[in-house]
Amino acid sequence: MNIKPVPVALVGETLKSFAPLYELNQIACELPLSVLSDVKQRIGDWLASGGKETDPYIKQQVAYAQKVYQALKGGEKG
């Protein structure tokens, strides 16, 4: 069996594509269940309809969850 190494650039691009979902996972336990359920449902529906993890819609949903998280923590840090 001849296994070729994966180019580092390709690995980096793959990780970037999952970054929004990784970010959501990092704050999921701090979100109200209603918010997390809604965002999860919207993302799941999007992916089921043929969308990709890299689509702006996914990033929009994660951004919403992050804003809720920041509001619960006392506002945005800046």
Order of alpha helices (4+ residues) and beta strands (2+ residues): alpha-alpha-alpha
